[in-house]
Amino acid sequence: MKIYGIKNCDTFRKAVKFFTSHNINHETVDFRETPVGCDTIDRWLNHLPVDTLFNTRGTTYRTLKLKEMGLDESGKRTWLCKENMLIKRPVVETDDGDVIVGYNETLYKERFL
């Protein structure tokens, strides 16, 4: 299992703490150190709608003025590929190919314990 995010993100740290404290084997991937490419984004989008993955609440979204662009799904995908900071965090990719976005302790307990 892989947990994608950035080390200074609270929800990323909560997810890592959850898996560590329950002795669930996982690997972490920091977007800043190891950016994810379009192949990974596309793999996630096979399981999720683009709006689940696309972060409209972050600083990057506001700084780039993406709201004014009125992006469609294709435009959002393109931006996710070139600017990983637009990806909602954390993204948990399980060994069986499932993808979960965000930290939700109740969901994590149901799914992983």
The first five atom37 places (N, CA, C, CB, O) and aatype in JSON, in Angstrom:
{
  "aatype": [12, 11, 9, 18, 7, 9, 11, 2, 4, 3, 16, 13, 1, 11, 0, 19, 11, 13, 13, 16, 15, 8, 2, 9, 2, 8, 6, 16, 19, 3, 13, 1, 6, 16, 14, 19, 7, 4, 3, 16, 9, 3, 1, 17, 10, 2, 8, 10, 14, 19, 3, 16, 10, 13, 2, 16, 1, 7, 16, 16, 18, 1, 16, 10, 11, 10, 11, 6, 12, 7, 10, 3, 6, 15, 7, 11, 1, 16, 17, 10, 4, 11, 6, 2, 12, 10, 9, 11, 1, 14, 19, 19, 6, 16, 3, 3, 7, 3, 19, 9, 19, 7, 18, 2, 6, 16, 10, 18, 11, 6, 1, 13, 10],
  "atom_mask": [
    [1, 1, 1, 1, 1],
    [1, 1, 1, 1, 1],
    [1, 1, 1, 1, 1],
    [1, 1, 1, 1, 1],
    [1, 1, 1, 0, 1],
    [1, 1, 1, 1, 1],
    [1, 1, 1, 1, 1],
    [1, 1, 1, 1, 1],
    [1, 1, 1, 1, 1],
    [1, 1, 1, 1, 1],
    [1, 1, 1, 1, 1],
    [1, 1, 1, 1, 1],
    [1, 1, 1, 1, 1],
    [1, 1, 1, 1, 1],
    [1, 1, 1, 1, 1],
    [1, 1, 1, 1, 1],
    [1, 1, 1, 1, 1],
    [1, 1, 1, 1, 1],
    [1, 1, 1, 1, 1],
    [1, 1, 1, 1, 1],
    [1, 1, 1, 1, 1],
    [1, 1, 1, 1, 1],
    [1, 1, 1, 1, 1],
    [1, 1, 1, 1, 1],
    [1, 1, 1, 1, 1],
    [1, 1, 1, 1, 1],
    [1, 1, 1, 1, 1],
    [1, 1, 1, 1, 1],
    [1, 1, 1, 1, 1],
    [1, 1, 1, 1, 1],
    [1, 1, 1, 1, 1],
    [1, 1, 1, 1, 1],
    [1, 1, 1, 1, 1],
    [1, 1, 1, 1, 1],
    [1, 1, 1, 1, 1],
    [1, 1, 1, 1, 1],
    [1, 1, 1, 0, 1],
    [1, 1, 1, 1, 1],
    [1, 1, 1, 1, 1],
    [1, 1, 1, 1, 1],
    [1, 1, 1, 1, 1],
    [1, 1, 1, 1, 1],
    [1, 1, 1, 1, 1],
    [1, 1, 1, 1, 1],
    [1, 1, 1, 1, 1],
    [1, 1, 1, 1, 1],
    [1, 1, 1, 1, 1],
    [1, 1, 1, 1, 1],
    [1, 1, 1, 1, 1],
    [1, 1, 1, 1, 1],
    [1, 1, 1, 1, 1],
    [1, 1, 1, 1, 1],
    [1, 1, 1, 1, 1],
    [1, 1, 1, 1, 1],
    [1, 1, 1, 1, 1],
    [1, 1, 1, 1, 1],
    [1, 1, 1, 1, 1],
    [1, 1, 1, 0, 1],
    [1, 1, 1, 1, 1],
    [1, 1, 1, 1, 1],
    [1, 1, 1, 1, 1],
    [1, 1, 1, 1, 1],
    [1, 1, 1, 1, 1],
    [1, 1, 1, 1, 1],
    [1, 1, 1, 1, 1],
    [1, 1, 1, 1, 1],
    [1, 1, 1, 1, 1],
    [1, 1, 1, 1, 1],
    [1, 1, 1, 1, 1],
    [1, 1, 1, 0, 1],
    [1, 1, 1, 1, 1],
    [1, 1, 1, 1, 1],
    [1, 1, 1, 1, 1],
    [1, 1, 1, 1, 1],
    [1, 1, 1, 0, 1],
    [1, 1, 1, 1, 1],
    [1, 1, 1, 1, 1],
    [1, 1, 1, 1, 1],
    [1, 1, 1, 1, 1],
    [1, 1, 1, 1, 1],
    [1, 1, 1, 1, 1],
    [1, 1, 1, 1, 1],
    [1, 1, 1, 1, 1],
    [1, 1, 1, 1, 1],
    [1, 1, 1, 1, 1],
    [1, 1, 1, 1, 1],
    [1, 1, 1, 1, 1],
    [1, 1, 1, 1, 1],
    [1, 1, 1, 1, 1],
    [1, 1, 1, 1, 1],
    [1, 1, 1, 1, 1],
    [1, 1, 1, 1, 1],
    [1, 1, 1, 1, 1],
    [1, 1, 1, 1, 1],
    [1, 1, 1, 1, 1],
    [1, 1, 1, 1, 1],
    [1, 1, 1, 0, 1],
    [1, 1, 1, 1, 1],
    [1, 1, 1, 1, 1],
    [1, 1, 1, 1, 1],
    [1, 1, 1, 1, 1],
    [1, 1, 1, 0, 1],
    [1, 1, 1, 1, 1],
    [1, 1, 1, 1, 1],
    [1, 1, 1, 1, 1],
    [1, 1, 1, 1, 1],
    [1, 1, 1, 1, 1],
    [1, 1, 1, 1, 1],
    [1, 1, 1, 1, 1],
    [1, 1, 1, 1, 1],
    [1, 1, 1, 1, 1],
    [1, 1, 1, 1, 1],
    [1, 1, 1, 1, 1]
  ],
  "atom_positions": [
    [[0.85, -1.17, 0.0], [0.0, 0.0, 0.0], [0.9, 1.23, 0.0], [-0.97, 0.0, 1.23], [1.97, 1.25, 0.62]],
    [[0.45, 2.27, -0.71], [1.18, 3.53, -0.76], [0.28, 4.66, -0.28], [1.71, 3.81, -2.19], [-0.92, 4.71, -0.58]],
    [[0.88, 5.57, 0.47], [0.19, 6.77, 0.92], [0.91, 7.95, 0.28], [0.15, 6.87, 2.5], [2.09, 8.18, 0.54]],
    [[0.18, 8.7, -0.55], [0.75, 9.85, -1.25], [0.32, 11.13, -0.56], [0.31, 9.85, -2.73], [-0.82, 11.25, -0.09]],
    [[1.23, 12.09, -0.5], [0.93, 13.4, 0.09], [2.21, 14.2, 0.25], [0.0, 0.0, 0.0], [3.18, 14.0, -0.48]],
    [[2.19, 15.11, 1.21], [3.41, 15.87, 1.54], [3.61, 15.78, 3.06], [3.3, 17.37, 1.06], [2.65, 15.77, 3.83]],
    [[4.87, 15.72, 3.45], [5.22, 15.45, 4.85], [4.67, 16.47, 5.83], [6.69, 15.4, 5.0], [4.39, 16.12, 6.98]],
    [[4.5, 17.72, 5.42], [4.02, 18.73, 6.37], [2.5, 18.89, 6.36], [4.66, 20.06, 6.06], [1.97, 19.82, 6.98]],
    [[1.79, 18.0, 5.68], [0.32, 18.04, 5.61], [-0.25, 17.26, 6.8], [-0.19, 17.45, 4.26], [0.09, 16.1, 7.02]],
    [[-1.14, 17.91, 7.56], [-1.73, 17.27, 8.74], [-2.47, 15.98, 8.42], [-2.68, 18.24, 9.41], [-2.31, 14.98, 9.12]],
    [[-3.27, 15.99, 7.36], [-4.05, 14.79, 7.05], [-3.15, 13.65, 6.56], [-5.13, 15.11, 5.99], [-3.43, 12.48, 6.83]],
    [[-2.09, 13.98, 5.86], [-1.12, 12.97, 5.44], [-0.48, 12.33, 6.68], [-0.03, 13.6, 4.52], [-0.37, 11.11, 6.76]],
    [[-0.07, 13.17, 7.62], [0.55, 12.66, 8.85], [-0.43, 11.8, 9.66], [1.07, 13.83, 9.72], [-0.04, 10.78, 10.23]],
    [[-1.7, 12.2, 9.7], [-2.71, 11.41, 10.42], [-2.86, 10.03, 9.77], [-4.08, 12.14, 10.43], [-2.96, 9.02, 10.47]],
    [[-2.89, 9.99, 8.45], [-3.02, 8.71, 7.74], [-1.82, 7.82, 8.03], [-3.15, 8.94, 6.23], [-1.98, 6.63, 8.32]],
    [[-0.62, 8.38, 7.95], [0.59, 7.61, 8.22], [0.56, 7.09, 9.66], [1.86, 8.48, 7.98], [0.91, 5.94, 9.92]],
    [[0.16, 7.94, 10.59], [0.08, 7.53, 12.0], [-0.93, 6.4, 12.18], [-0.31, 8.74, 12.89], [-0.66, 5.45, 12.92]],
    [[-2.07, 6.48, 11.5], [-3.09, 5.43, 11.59], [-2.5, 4.09, 11.15], [-4.32, 5.79, 10.72], [-2.61, 3.09, 11.87]],
    [[-1.88, 4.06, 9.98], [-1.36, 2.8, 9.46], [-0.19, 2.29, 10.3], [-0.92, 2.97, 7.99], [-0.07, 1.08, 10.52]],
    [[0.65, 3.18, 10.76], [1.79, 2.79, 11.59], [1.3, 2.23, 12.93], [2.72, 3.99, 11.83], [1.77, 1.18, 13.36]],
    [[0.36, 2.92, 13.58], [-0.11, 2.49, 14.89], [-0.87, 1.17, 14.84], [-0.99, 3.56, 15.5], [-0.97, 0.47, 15.85]],
    [[-1.41, 0.82, 13.67], [-2.12, -0.45, 13.52], [-1.25, -1.51, 12.82], [-3.42, -0.23, 12.73], [-1.75, -2.54, 12.37]],
    [[0.05, -1.22, 12.73], [1.0, -2.16, 12.12], [0.59, -2.63, 10.73], [1.17, -3.37, 13.02], [0.72, -3.8, 10.39]],
    [[0.09, -1.69, 9.94], [-0.31, -1.98, 8.56], [0.84, -1.55, 7.65], [-1.65, -1.25, 8.18], [1.25, -0.39, 7.64]],
    [[1.35, -2.49, 6.9], [2.49, -2.24, 6.04], [2.14, -1.19, 4.98], [2.96, -3.54, 5.37], [1.12, -1.31, 4.3]],
    [[2.97, -0.16, 4.85], [2.72, 0.91, 3.88], [4.03, 1.59, 3.49], [1.73, 1.94, 4.46], [5.05, 1.48, 4.17]],
    [[3.95, 2.27, 2.38], [5.07, 3.07, 1.87], [4.53, 4.49, 1.69], [5.66, 2.48, 0.51], [3.4, 4.67, 1.25]],
    [[5.34, 5.49, 2.02], [4.9, 6.87, 1.82], [5.6, 7.46, 0.6], [5.18, 7.73, 3.08], [6.76, 7.16, 0.32]],
    [[4.87, 8.3, -0.11], [5.41, 8.99, -1.28], [5.1, 10.47, -1.11], [4.81, 8.43, -2.63], [3.94, 10.87, -1.07]],
    [[6.15, 11.28, -1.01], [6.0, 12.72, -0.87], [6.03, 13.34, -2.27], [7.13, 13.32, 0.05], [6.99, 13.18, -3.01]],
    [[4.94, 14.06, -2.61], [4.84, 14.69, -3.94], [6.02, 15.61, -4.23], [3.55, 15.47, -4.04], [6.46, 15.72, -5.38]],
    [[6.52, 16.28, -3.2], [7.61, 17.23, -3.44], [8.91, 16.53, -3.78], [7.81, 18.12, -2.21], [9.71, 17.03, -4.57]],
    [[9.13, 15.35, -3.18], [10.36, 14.61, -3.43], [10.24, 13.7, -4.66], [10.72, 13.77, -2.21], [11.19, 13.53, -5.41]],
    [[9.06, 13.14, -4.84], [8.82, 12.21, -5.94], [7.48, 12.57, -6.59], [8.82, 10.73, -5.45], [6.46, 11.98, -6.26]],
    [[7.49, 13.52, -7.52], [6.23, 13.91, -8.17], [5.6, 12.71, -8.89], [6.46, 15.05, -9.18], [6.29, 11.86, -9.43]],
    [[4.26, 12.68, -8.87], [3.56, 11.62, -9.59], [3.24, 12.14, -10.99], [2.26, 11.18, -8.84], [2.95, 13.31, -11.19]],
    [[3.3, 11.24, -11.94], [3.05, 11.62, -13.33], [1.64, 11.31, -13.77], [0.0, 0.0, 0.0], [0.81, 10.85, -12.99]],
    [[1.38, 11.58, -15.04], [0.05, 11.37, -15.62], [-0.38, 9.91, -15.56], [0.03, 11.86, -17.05], [-1.57, 9.62, -15.45]],
    [[0.57, 8.99, -15.64], [0.2, 7.57, -15.58], [-0.44, 7.23, -14.23], [1.44, 6.69, -15.82], [-1.43, 6.5, -14.18]],
    [[0.12, 7.77, -13.15], [-0.45, 7.54, -11.82], [-1.79, 8.26, -11.67], [0.53, 8.01, -10.72], [-2.75, 7.69, -11.16]],
    [[-1.85, 9.51, -12.13], [-3.1, 10.28, -12.07], [-4.2, 9.52, -12.84], [-2.9, 11.72, -12.68], [-5.32, 9.38, -12.34]],
    [[-3.87, 9.05, -14.03], [-4.86, 8.32, -14.83], [-5.31, 7.03, -14.14], [-4.29, 7.99, -16.22], [-6.48, 6.66, -14.19]],
    [[-4.37, 6.34, -13.49], [-4.72, 5.12, -12.76], [-5.73, 5.44, -11.65], [-3.45, 4.44, -12.16], [-6.69, 4.71, -11.45]],
    [[-5.5, 6.54, -10.93], [-6.42, 6.96, -9.87], [-7.77, 7.37, -10.46], [-5.82, 8.12, -9.07], [-8.82, 7.06, -9.9]],
    [[-7.73, 8.06, -11.6], [-8.97, 8.54, -12.21], [-9.8, 7.4, -12.79], [-8.67, 9.54, -13.3], [-10.98, 7.6, -13.09]],
    [[-9.23, 6.22, -12.94], [-10.01, 5.05, -13.32], [-10.92, 4.6, -12.18], [-9.08, 3.9, -13.72], [-11.89, 3.87, -12.4]],
    [[-10.61, 5.05, -10.95], [-11.37, 4.66, -9.77], [-12.19, 5.81, -9.18], [-10.44, 4.11, -8.72], [-13.11, 5.58, -8.4]],
    [[-11.84, 7.04, -9.55], [-12.42, 8.22, -8.9], [-12.84, 9.27, -9.93], [-11.42, 8.83, -7.92], [-12.24, 9.36, -11.0]],
    [[-13.86, 10.06, -9.6], [-14.13, 11.24, -10.43], [-13.03, 12.28, -10.2], [-15.53, 11.83, -10.12], [-12.48, 12.37, -9.1]],
    [[-12.73, 13.05, -11.2], [-11.64, 14.02, -11.1], [-11.87, 15.01, -9.95], [-11.5, 14.78, -12.42], [-10.91, 15.45, -9.33]],
    [[-13.11, 15.36, -9.67], [-13.38, 16.32, -8.6], [-13.04, 15.77, -7.22], [-14.84, 16.74, -8.63], [-12.8, 16.54, -6.29]],
    [[-13.02, 14.46, -7.06], [-12.61, 13.86, -5.79], [-11.12, 14.07, -5.57], [-12.95, 12.36, -5.76], [-10.67, 14.2, -4.43]],
    [[-10.35, 14.1, -6.63], [-8.9, 14.21, -6.56], [-8.41, 15.66, -6.63], [-8.27, 13.42, -7.68], [-7.33, 15.98, -6.13]],
    [[-9.19, 16.52, -7.23], [-8.76, 17.9, -7.52], [-9.07, 18.81, -6.33], [-9.46, 18.43, -8.81], [-10.23, 18.98, -5.96]],
    [[-8.02, 19.39, -5.75], [-8.16, 20.22, -4.56], [-8.43, 21.68, -4.93], [-6.9, 20.13, -3.7], [-7.56, 22.39, -5.42]],
    [[-9.67, 22.12, -4.68], [-10.04, 23.51, -4.98], [-9.95, 24.39, -3.73], [-11.46, 23.57, -5.55], [-10.3, 25.57, -3.79]],
    [[-9.49, 23.84, -2.62], [-9.45, 24.6, -1.37], [-8.05, 25.05, -0.98], [-10.03, 23.78, -0.26], [-7.88, 25.77, 0.0]],
    [[-7.05, 24.64, -1.73], [-5.68, 24.92, -1.36], [-5.13, 26.21, -1.93], [0.0, 0.0, 0.0], [-5.74, 26.85, -2.8]],
    [[-3.98, 26.58, -1.43], [-3.28, 27.8, -1.86], [-2.89, 27.73, -3.33], [-2.02, 28.01, -1.0], [-3.0, 28.73, -4.05]],
    [[-2.45, 26.59, -3.78], [-2.02, 26.44, -5.18], [-3.16, 26.76, -6.13], [-1.5, 25.02, -5.45], [-2.96, 27.45, -7.13]],
    [[-4.35, 26.26, -5.83], [-5.53, 26.51, -6.68], [-5.81, 28.02, -6.76], [-6.77, 25.77, -6.12], [-6.07, 28.55, -7.84]],
    [[-5.75, 28.68, -5.62], [-6.02, 30.12, -5.6], [-4.9, 30.91, -6.29], [-6.19, 30.62, -4.16], [-5.17, 31.84, -7.05]],
    [[-3.66, 30.54, -6.01], [-2.52, 31.25, -6.6], [-2.52, 31.16, -8.12], [-1.21, 30.67, -6.05], [-2.22, 32.14, -8.8]],
    [[-2.86, 30.01, -8.64], [-2.88, 29.82, -10.1], [-4.15, 30.37, -10.75], [-2.76, 28.34, -10.43], [-4.27, 30.38, -11.97]],
    [[-5.09, 30.84, -9.91], [-6.35, 31.42, -10.4], [-7.1, 30.46, -11.32], [-6.07, 32.72, -11.15], [-7.62, 30.84, -12.37]],
    [[-7.15, 29.2, -10.9], [-7.78, 28.17, -11.73], [-9.3, 28.29, -11.75], [-7.38, 26.8, -11.24], [-9.94, 27.84, -12.7]],
    [[-9.89, 28.87, -10.71], [-11.34, 29.03, -10.7], [-11.79, 29.87, -11.89], [-11.8, 29.68, -9.38], [-12.81, 29.57, -12.52]],
    [[-11.03, 30.92, -12.19], [-11.37, 31.81, -13.3], [-11.29, 31.11, -14.65], [-10.46, 33.01, -13.3], [-11.91, 31.55, -15.62]],
    [[-10.53, 30.02, -14.72], [-10.37, 29.3, -15.99], [-11.57, 28.41, -16.31], [-9.11, 28.47, -15.96], [-11.74, 28.01, -17.46]],
    [[-12.4, 28.1, -15.32], [-13.57, 27.25, -15.57], [-13.19, 25.91, -16.17], [0.0, 0.0, 0.0], [-13.74, 25.51, -17.2]],
    [[-12.26, 25.22, -15.56], [-11.72, 23.98, -16.11], [-12.76, 22.87, -16.2], [-10.56, 23.5, -15.27], [-13.57, 22.68, -15.29]],
    [[-12.73, 22.13, -17.32], [-13.54, 20.93, -17.44], [-12.71, 19.75, -16.9], [-13.99, 20.68, -18.94], [-11.6, 19.95, -16.41]],
    [[-13.25, 18.54, -16.98], [-12.54, 17.38, -16.45], [-11.16, 17.19, -17.07], [-13.37, 16.14, -16.66], [-10.2, 16.88, -16.37]],
    [[-11.07, 17.38, -18.36], [-9.8, 17.22, -19.06], [-8.79, 18.27, -18.59], [-10.0, 17.32, -20.58], [-7.62, 17.97, -18.39]],
    [[-9.26, 19.49, -18.42], [-8.39, 20.56, -17.94], [-7.9, 20.3, -16.53], [0.0, 0.0, 0.0], [-6.74, 20.56, -16.21]],
    [[-8.78, 19.79, -15.67], [-8.38, 19.45, -14.3], [-7.34, 18.34, -14.3], [-9.6, 19.03, -13.47], [-6.36, 18.41, -13.56]],
    [[-7.54, 17.32, -15.14], [-6.57, 16.23, -15.24], [-5.21, 16.76, -15.66], [-7.05, 15.17, -16.23], [-4.18, 16.38, -15.09]],
    [[-5.2, 17.64, -16.66], [-3.95, 18.22, -17.14], [-3.22, 18.96, -16.02], [-4.22, 19.18, -18.31], [-2.01, 18.8, -15.86]],
    [[-3.96, 19.75, -15.24], [-3.35, 20.48, -14.13], [-2.87, 19.55, -13.03], [-4.34, 21.48, -13.57], [-1.83, 19.81, -12.43]],
    [[-3.6, 18.48, -12.75], [-3.14, 17.52, -11.74], [-1.8, 16.9, -12.15], [-4.2, 16.4, -11.53], [-0.93, 16.67, -11.32]],
    [[-1.65, 16.65, -13.45], [-0.4, 16.07, -13.94], [0.78, 17.03, -13.8], [-0.56, 15.67, -15.4], [1.89, 16.61, -13.47]],
    [[0.54, 18.29, -14.04], [1.68, 19.22, -14.01], [1.89, 19.9, -12.66], [1.5, 20.27, -15.05], [2.95, 20.46, -12.42]],
    [[0.89, 19.85, -11.79], [1.03, 20.49, -10.47], [0.44, 19.58, -9.4], [0.33, 21.89, -10.45], [-0.74, 19.65, -9.08]],
    [[1.3, 18.72, -8.84], [0.85, 17.74, -7.85], [0.26, 18.36, -6.59], [2.0, 16.85, -7.47], [-0.47, 17.69, -5.87]],
    [[0.56, 19.6, -6.31], [0.01, 20.24, -5.12], [-1.5, 20.47, -5.25], [0.73, 21.56, -4.85], [-2.14, 20.88, -4.28]],
    [[-2.06, 20.23, -6.42], [-3.51, 20.32, -6.62], [-4.23, 19.02, -6.26], [-3.81, 20.69, -8.06], [-5.46, 18.95, -6.31]],
    [[-3.47, 17.99, -5.89], [-4.06, 16.7, -5.53], [-4.49, 16.75, -4.06], [-3.05, 15.54, -5.78], [-3.7, 17.1, -3.19]],
    [[-5.75, 16.38, -3.8], [-6.21, 16.29, -2.41], [-5.38, 15.23, -1.7], [-7.74, 15.95, -2.33], [-4.97, 14.23, -2.3]],
    [[-5.15, 15.46, -0.42], [-4.27, 14.57, 0.34], [-4.98, 14.04, 1.58], [-2.98, 15.3, 0.73], [-5.9, 14.66, 2.12]],
    [[-4.52, 12.88, 2.0], [-3.64, 11.93, 1.33], [-4.4, 11.1, 0.29], [-2.97, 11.0, 2.36], [-5.63, 11.03, 0.31]],
    [[-3.65, 10.49, -0.59], [-4.2, 9.5, -1.51], [-3.64, 8.15, -1.06], [-3.85, 9.82, -3.04], [-2.42, 7.96, -1.04]],
    [[-4.52, 7.24, -0.72], [-4.11, 5.9, -0.3], [-4.43, 4.95, -1.45], [-4.83, 5.45, 1.03], [-5.58, 4.81, -1.86]],
    [[-3.39, 4.31, -1.95], [-3.55, 3.33, -3.03], [-3.23, 1.95, -2.46], [-2.62, 3.67, -4.26], [-2.1, 1.67, -2.08]],
    [[-4.25, 1.11, -2.4], [-4.08, -0.21, -1.79], [-3.43, -1.18, -2.77], [-5.43, -0.76, -1.32], [-3.37, -0.93, -3.98]],
    [[-2.96, -2.28, -2.22], [-2.33, -3.3, -3.07], [-3.3, -3.91, -4.07], [-1.74, -4.39, -2.2], [-2.88, -4.41, -5.11]],
    [[-4.6, -3.88, -3.75], [-5.58, -4.43, -4.69], [-6.11, -3.38, -5.68], [-6.75, -5.03, -3.93], [-7.06, -3.64, -6.42]],
    [[-5.48, -2.19, -5.69], [-5.82, -1.17, -6.69], [-6.87, -0.17, -6.28], [0.0, 0.0, 0.0], [-7.2, 0.73, -7.05]],
    [[-7.42, -0.31, -5.07], [-8.42, 0.65, -4.59], [-7.73, 1.98, -4.28], [-9.15, 0.1, -3.33], [-6.55, 2.01, -3.93]],
    [[-8.47, 3.08, -4.42], [-7.92, 4.41, -4.18], [-8.87, 5.16, -3.24], [-7.71, 5.2, -5.51], [-10.06, 5.27, -3.5]],
    [[-8.3, 5.66, -2.14], [-9.07, 6.42, -1.15], [-8.41, 7.78, -1.01], [-9.15, 5.67, 0.23], [-7.2, 7.87, -0.82]],
    [[-9.21, 8.84, -1.09], [-8.68, 10.2, -0.99], [-9.17, 10.82, 0.31], [-9.12, 11.07, -2.22], [-10.35, 10.76, 0.65]],
    [[-8.23, 11.43, 1.03], [-8.56, 12.11, 2.27], [-8.4, 11.2, 3.46], [0.0, 0.0, 0.0], [-8.3, 9.98, 3.33]],
    [[-8.36, 11.82, 4.64], [-8.24, 11.05, 5.87], [-9.62, 10.93, 6.5], [-7.23, 11.7, 6.86], [-10.26, 11.93, 6.82]],
    [[-10.07, 9.69, 6.68], [-11.35, 9.41, 7.32], [-11.14, 8.18, 8.2], [-12.51, 9.18, 6.25], [-11.13, 7.05, 7.72]],
    [[-10.97, 8.42, 9.51], [-10.62, 7.34, 10.42], [-11.68, 6.23, 10.42], [-10.44, 7.88, 11.82], [-11.34, 5.05, 10.47]],
    [[-12.95, 6.61, 10.38], [-14.02, 5.62, 10.37], [-13.92, 4.73, 9.13], [-15.4, 6.31, 10.41], [-14.01, 3.5, 9.23]],
    [[-13.74, 5.33, 7.98], [-13.58, 4.57, 6.74], [-12.33, 3.69, 6.79], [-13.5, 5.52, 5.53], [-12.36, 2.53, 6.39]],
    [[-11.23, 4.24, 7.29], [-9.99, 3.47, 7.4], [-10.19, 2.25, 8.29], [-8.85, 4.36, 7.96], [-9.72, 1.16, 7.96]],
    [[-10.89, 2.43, 9.42], [-11.12, 1.3, 10.34], [-11.97, 0.22, 9.65], [-11.83, 1.78, 11.64], [-11.67, -0.97, 9.76]],
    [[-13.02, 0.65, 8.95], [-13.89, -0.31, 8.24], [-13.12, -1.07, 7.16], [-15.08, 0.42, 7.62], [-13.31, -2.27, 6.97]],
    [[-12.27, -0.35, 6.46], [-11.58, -0.93, 5.3], [-10.34, -1.75, 5.66], [-11.19, 0.17, 4.35], [-10.05, -2.77, 5.03]],
    [[-9.6, -1.28, 6.69], [-8.28, -1.86, 6.93], [-8.13, -2.65, 8.23], [-7.28, -0.77, 6.93], [-7.14, -3.35, 8.41]],
    [[-9.11, -2.56, 9.13], [-8.96, -3.3, 10.4], [-9.87, -4.51, 10.45], [-9.26, -2.39, 11.59], [-9.87, -5.24, 11.45]]
  ]
}
